[in-house]
Every structure is written in structure tokens, then in C-alpha cells.
Amino acid sequence: MKNIRLLALVALMLLPVAFAQSKMPDDMSRRVDALLAPENTQDLRKLLTDNQRAAWYGELESYVLKKARQMVVQNDLDHAKQICLTVIDINLDNQEAVNLYQSVNAAIVKRDSAAKKAAEAENLEVFKQQASEAKIKQDLSKTYKTVTNTSSGKKVYLDQDFNNHYSSTTWDVMLGLVNVKALVREEAFSVNYGLSLNGSLFYHGEDFTIGADIRGDATVLAFTGPQTVTWSGSGVMSAASNALNKYLVLRLGAFSAGYGFGVASKEPEVFFSPVLGAGFRDVRFGETGLLETGVDWYAGHLYTEGMIAAAGVHLGLTVILAEMQDFDIHVRMAVQDAFMLYSSGMTNDTKVTLAIGVGNYD
């Protein structure tokens, strides 16, 4: 009986010691809290590994998993997954850690899938926006023309049914440094070189466009044929109705040409005629090009002795070389032809011109 009492007394004395050894130390939770940052994962792993054989290790794991669940509540899923993996790597039999890991991983997959769909939807919206903007620009290019405001540098959209120009007036002055003429006259053929000068001034209103072209040229050097001086000149007014067609112009003016000057054996010939014609002007060609063409009837053949018919055609392309603040520098390539049919023969005057000059087509 005394032995039983003695054993009971010893057990009572050892019970607090055993309980103290199975309870996690108070400072352990603080150490865990200090190692919960993502950059401290390896230190947390070492802490768990070092205490894996302690009687209170299960309580330590439970505390770490409690912190992982708090991270889930705070939507820090990736960090919570990392904590769960750390616990599982050390103790694969911890079913609580395995279940929490599976739940967190499923949440991450769902989150990433939703984020991917949102990104795809955003990219699709951006694509639709870009496609819409591209279509708007395409529609603008079909409906409007762009001109550049020289003072601000900004592009301005103008209704194509109005006109091509930002300014109400356009002008140019061109010097033809290369002016080669092929002349067929009285069954003789000659090629001549000379210079030309021309200018224009046009007003562009809301309903109409009106202006004038003045052109003149003279050849003094003959590559082939007799050494003669020839010249020609014209002054033509043009008008267009924007409601009908802003490019189509009616032409009315005068044309004059002289041939055979400087030949002592022959009298020079001078032809003067009113001009009535039609053409197209300021037709956009590429980004900086402007096309002009026209066909003219020379009514002077009606009163010129021996002349049956007379007409002229021209085609020119003007390209902007450089844009200045108040004017632009242009180059122009042009072909002109004047044809006069006589009862005794014909005169065909073809000129190819390369000119450079200044102007303002904005």
C-alpha cells in the first residue's frame, strides 16, 4: 500500500515536467512570425527542421498553418502555398497541410485563369479599338483630305466636297530651267532648247474655285534644224464648281505662238487665238503630288487664212520638295503640245519642261 502511494506521489511530481516538455515554448510563435516573409522561407524551413523531433512540433506546425490560412484570407495565395509546401516537405504525413495546399492551389489556378481571360478580353478590346480607329481613319481619308497648318504644324481634315486647301488662296511661280521643244513645221523637224516662266493664282471658295495661269517660253538654241527663235505664251482663267466636281475646270483665255524668227529668207509666223477648254486641276497624286491636265480649242483657226484646225493639250505633275513656314519649294514636270493643221501642212509644237519654283498649295 505504501508502495502504491509512493508511486502516485512520484507520478504527480513528474506530470508538470512532462506537460512542460510537450508544450511549445512561448518565444517560438514570435520566431515564426518573424520568418513569415517570402524572403525568409529557407530560415522558416530550418526552424521547422531543427525542432522536428520536439514533443511540441505538432503544435508548431499547426501554428504555421494557422498563419498560412490568415494569408489566404488576405488573398496572399502564393505566399500561403509556399508556406504549405514548406510544411509538407518536412512532414508529408501532415494531412491538414496537404488539404490546405490543395485548396490554395485550386484557388490560384482559378485566379490565374480568370486573370488570363481578363487579359484576353482586354487585348480583344484593344484590338477592336485599334480596328475601329483604323476604320475611322480610312473613312476620314475617303471623306476628307488632310492639309497641314504651317503655323501650328497640325493636320486639318477638310471635306472633300469642299476643297483640298486650308488657305482660301493658292499660288506658285515656276522657272523652267529645262525646256526642250520638238517642232514639226513645214515638213521640217527641229529640236530646240530654251527657258520658260509661269505662275498661277487661285481663290478657293466654299462653292467654287477660280483663278488664272500665265505661261511663257522661248527657245534660242537649236540642237537640230535651223537656228531660229520660237516663243509661245498663254493666259487662261479656270473655274470649277465644288458642287459639280471640284477637280473639273472650264478654261477661257488666250494663246499666242511665234515661229521662224531670225531666219532672213522667211517671214516669221505669229498665231494668236482665244482659248476655250476643259481640264482637271489639283488632283492629288501620292502624298505631295498634284496633277493638272487640260484640252484646249484654239478658235483662232476660224479667222486664220489657210488654217483648218488648232488645239492644245497639257499634262503636268507638281511635287513638293520642301515645306517652309510661308511657302513651299516645288518641282514640276510638264508636257505641252500645240497642234495647228493647215491646208498645206501642219505645225506640231511639243514641249517637255522641268521647272522649279515656290508656291503655297495649303
C-alpha positions in Angstrom: 0.0 0.0 0.0 2.8 2.3 0.9 4.5 1.5 -2.5 1.4 2.5 -4.4 1.2 5.8 -2.6 4.9 6.4 -3.3 4.4 5.7 -7.0 1.4 8.0 -7.1 3.4 10.8 -5.5 6.2 10.4 -7.9 3.8 10.5 -10.9 2.2 13.7 -9.6 5.7 15.2 -9.3 6.7 14.3 -12.9 3.4 15.3 -14.5 4.1 19.1 -14.7 7.6 18.4 -16.1 6.2 16.1 -18.8 3.5 18.7 -19.6 6.1 21.5 -19.8 8.1 19.4 -22.3 5.1 18.8 -24.6 4.0 22.5 -24.8 5.6 24.8 -27.5 7.8 27.5 -25.9 6.3 30.9 -25.8 9.0 32.6 -27.9 8.6 30.1 -30.7 5.5 31.8 -32.1 7.4 35.1 -32.2 10.2 33.4 -34.1 7.8 32.0 -36.6 6.1 35.4 -37.1 9.5 36.9 -37.8 10.2 34.4 -40.5 6.9 34.6 -42.4 8.1 37.0 -45.1 8.7 35.3 -48.5 12.4 36.0 -48.4 12.7 34.1 -45.1 11.3 30.8 -46.4 14.6 29.0 -46.0 15.0 30.2 -42.4 11.5 29.0 -41.6 12.3 25.6 -43.1 15.4 25.4 -40.9 13.4 26.3 -37.8 10.9 23.6 -38.5 13.7 21.1 -39.3 15.6 21.9 -36.1 12.6 21.3 -34.0 11.1 18.4 -35.9 11.8 15.9 -33.0 10.4 18.2 -30.3 7.4 16.9 -28.4 5.6 20.1 -29.3 6.4 20.0 -33.0 2.8 19.3 -34.0 1.8 22.5 -32.2 4.5 24.3 -34.2 3.2 23.0 -37.5 -0.4 23.9 -36.5 0.7 27.5 -35.7 2.5 27.8 -39.1 -0.6 26.5 -40.9 -2.8 29.0 -39.0 -0.6 31.8 -40.3 -1.0 30.3 -43.9 -4.8 30.4 -43.5 -4.6 34.0 -42.5 -2.7 34.7 -45.7 -5.5 33.0 -47.7 -8.0 35.4 -46.0 -5.7 38.3 -47.0 -5.6 36.9 -50.6 -1.9 36.3 -50.4 -2.3 32.9 -52.1 1.2 32.5 -53.5 2.8 33.0 -50.1 0.3 30.7 -48.4 1.1 28.0 -51.0 4.8 28.4 -50.3 4.3 28.0 -46.5 2.2 24.9 -47.0 4.9 23.4 -49.3 7.5 24.1 -46.6 5.5 22.2 -44.0 4.7 19.3 -46.4 8.4 19.0 -47.5 9.3 18.3 -43.8 6.3 16.3 -42.8 4.5 14.6 -45.7 2.0 13.0 -43.3 0.5 16.3 -42.2 -2.9 15.9 -43.9 -4.0 19.3 -42.7 -1.1 20.9 -44.7 -1.8 18.8 -47.7 -5.5 19.7 -47.7 -4.8 23.4 -47.3 -2.2 23.2 -50.1 -4.7 21.6 -52.5 -7.3 24.3 -51.6 -4.9 27.1 -52.1 -3.5 25.7 -55.4 -7.0 25.3 -56.7 -7.7 29.0 -55.8 -4.5 30.1 -57.6 -5.5 28.1 -60.7 -8.9 29.7 -60.7 -7.4 33.2 -60.1 -4.8 32.8 -62.9 -7.5 31.5 -65.3 -9.7 34.5 -64.5 -6.7 36.8 -65.0 -5.9 35.2 -68.3 -9.4 35.6 -69.5 -9.5 39.2 -68.4 -6.2 39.9 -70.2 -7.5 38.2 -73.4 -10.7 40.3 -73.1 -8.6 43.4 -72.6 -6.4 42.6 -75.6 -9.5 41.9 -77.7 -10.9 45.2 -76.6 -7.7 47.0 -77.6 -7.7 45.2 -80.9 -11.3 46.2 -81.5 -10.4 49.8 -80.6 -7.4 49.8 -83.0 -9.5 48.3 -85.7 -12.2 50.9 -85.1 -9.7 53.7 -85.2 -8.1 52.3 -88.4 -11.6 52.2 -90.0 -12.3 55.8 -88.8 -9.0 56.9 -90.4 -9.8 55.0 -93.5 -13.3 56.6 -93.7 -11.7 60.0 -93.0 -9.3 59.5 -95.9 -12.2 58.7 -98.1 -14.4 61.5 -97.0 -11.8 64.2 -96.1 -8.5 65.4 -97.2 -5.7 66.4 -94.9 -3.7 69.6 -95.1 -1.0 70.9 -92.7 -1.4 74.2 -90.9 2.1 75.8 -91.5 1.9 77.9 -88.3 0.9 75.1 -85.9 2.2 72.1 -87.8 -1.1 70.3 -87.2 -3.1 68.4 -89.8 -6.5 69.7 -90.6 -9.3 67.5 -92.1 -11.2 69.2 -94.9 -14.4 67.9 -96.5 -13.6 66.5 -100.0 -16.8 68.1 -101.3 -15.4 71.5 -100.2 -11.8 71.8 -101.5 -8.3 70.5 -101.0 -6.9 73.6 -99.4 -6.6 75.0 -95.9 -6.0 78.5 -97.3 -8.5 80.3 -99.4 -5.8 81.3 -102.0 -3.0 79.3 -103.6 -0.2 80.5 -105.8 3.0 79.5 -107.5 5.8 80.9 -109.6 7.9 78.4 -111.6 11.1 78.8 -113.6 11.6 76.2 -116.3 15.3 75.6 -116.4 14.9 72.6 -118.8 12.6 73.5 -121.7 13.1 71.2 -124.7 10.9 71.7 -127.8 10.3 69.3 -130.6 8.9 71.3 -133.5 7.5 69.9 -136.8 6.8 72.7 -139.2 6.6 72.8 -143.0 7.8 69.2 -143.2 10.9 70.1 -141.2 11.9 68.8 -137.8 13.9 70.6 -135.2 14.8 70.2 -131.5 15.3 73.4 -129.6 16.3 74.4 -126.0 15.1 77.4 -124.1 13.6 78.7 -120.8 10.1 79.1 -119.5 8.3 81.0 -116.8 4.8 80.5 -115.5 2.7 81.4 -112.5 -0.8 80.9 -111.1 -3.1 82.4 -108.5 -6.4 80.7 -107.4 -9.1 81.5 -105.0 -10.9 78.6 -103.3 -14.4 79.4 -102.0 -17.0 77.3 -100.4 -18.9 76.7 -103.6 -16.4 77.4 -106.4 -12.8 77.8 -107.3 -11.5 80.4 -109.8 -8.1 81.6 -110.8 -5.6 82.1 -113.7 -2.5 80.6 -115.2 0.1 82.6 -117.1 2.7 80.8 -119.1 5.5 81.8 -121.4 8.5 80.2 -123.0 11.2 80.9 -125.6 13.8 78.7 -127.4 17.0 80.2 -128.6 19.2 77.2 -129.2 18.6 74.6 -131.8 20.1 71.1 -131.4 18.8 70.1 -134.8 17.4 72.0 -137.7 17.7 75.8 -138.5 18.8 78.2 -135.8 15.6 80.1 -135.1 13.9 81.7 -132.2 10.4 80.5 -131.3 8.2 81.5 -128.4 4.7 80.9 -127.0 2.6 82.3 -124.3 -0.9 81.9 -122.7 -3.1 83.5 -120.1 -6.0 81.3 -119.1 -8.7 81.7 -116.5 -10.1 78.5 -114.9 -13.2 78.0 -112.8 -14.7 74.9 -111.1 -17.9 74.2 -109.2 -17.4 72.3 -106.0 -20.9 71.0 -106.1 -20.4 69.5 -109.6 -16.7 68.4 -109.4 -14.0 70.4 -107.6 -11.3 69.0 -109.9 -13.1 69.7 -113.2 -12.3 73.2 -114.5 -13.5 75.2 -117.5 -10.8 77.2 -119.2 -11.1 80.5 -121.0 -8.3 82.7 -122.2 -5.8 83.5 -125.0 -2.8 81.7 -126.6 -0.1 83.0 -128.9 2.9 81.5 -130.6 5.7 82.7 -132.9 7.8 80.7 -135.2 10.7 81.3 -137.6 12.2 84.4 -136.0 15.8 85.0 -137.1 15.5 83.4 -140.5 16.2 86.0 -143.1 14.7 84.1 -146.0 11.3 83.6 -144.4 8.7 85.7 -142.8 8.1 84.8 -139.1 4.7 83.3 -138.3 2.6 84.5 -135.4 -0.6 82.8 -134.3 -3.0 84.3 -131.8 -6.2 82.7 -130.6 -8.8 82.7 -128.0 -8.8 79.6 -125.8 -11.8 77.5 -124.8 -11.2 74.3 -123.0 -11.6 72.0 -120.0 -9.4 70.0 -117.7 -8.6 68.7 -114.3 -6.6 70.6 -111.7 -5.2 69.8 -108.2 -5.8 66.1 -108.4 -3.9 64.5 -105.6 -1.1 62.1 -106.7 0.5 60.4 -103.7 1.3 62.3 -100.6 2.8 65.5 -102.1 1.9 65.4 -105.8 -0.7 67.4 -107.7 -1.8 66.5 -111.2 -3.1 69.0 -113.8 -4.3 68.3 -117.3 -6.3 70.0 -120.0 -7.5 70.1 -123.5 -8.0 73.5 -125.3 -9.6 74.5 -128.6 -7.9 77.4 -130.3 -10.7 79.3 -132.0 -8.2 81.4 -134.0 -8.2 78.9 -136.8 -11.6 80.2 -137.7 -10.1 83.5 -138.9 -6.5 82.5 -139.8 -6.0 82.1 -143.5 -5.2 78.5 -144.6 -5.7 77.1 -141.1 -8.2 74.3 -140.7 -8.0 73.4 -137.0 -5.9 74.2 -133.9 -5.8 72.7 -130.4 -3.6 72.2 -127.4 -3.2 69.7 -124.6 -1.0 69.7 -121.5 -0.2 67.4 -118.6 1.8 68.4 -115.5 2.8 67.0 -112.1 3.9 69.3 -109.3 5.7 67.8 -106.3 6.5 69.5 -103.0 10.3 69.2 -102.3 10.4 71.2 -99.0 7.8 72.9 -96.8 8.7 76.3 -95.4 6.8 78.4 -93.0 5.1 80.7 -95.5 5.7 78.8 -98.8 6.9 75.5 -100.3 9.6 74.7 -102.8 8.2 72.7 -105.8 9.4 70.9 -108.8 7.2 70.5 -111.9 7.4 68.1 -114.8 5.1 69.0 -117.7 4.4 68.1 -121.3 2.6 70.6 -123.6 1.5 70.2 -127.2 0.1 72.8 -129.7 -1.2 71.4 -133.0 -2.2 73.6 -136.0 -3.5 72.0 -139.2 -3.2 74.0 -142.4 -4.5 73.2 -145.9 -0.9 73.0 -147.0 0.6 71.1 -144.0 0.8 71.2 -140.2 2.7 72.6 -137.3 3.1 70.5 -134.2 4.8 72.1 -131.2 5.7 69.7 -128.3 7.5 70.9 -125.2 8.9 69.0 -122.3 9.6 71.2 -119.2 11.3 70.6 -115.9 10.7 73.6 -113.6 11.5 74.6 -110.0 9.8 77.3 -108.0 8.0 78.4 -104.9 4.3 78.5 -104.0 1.7 77.7 -101.4 -0.9 75.0 -102.0 -2.0 74.5 -98.4 
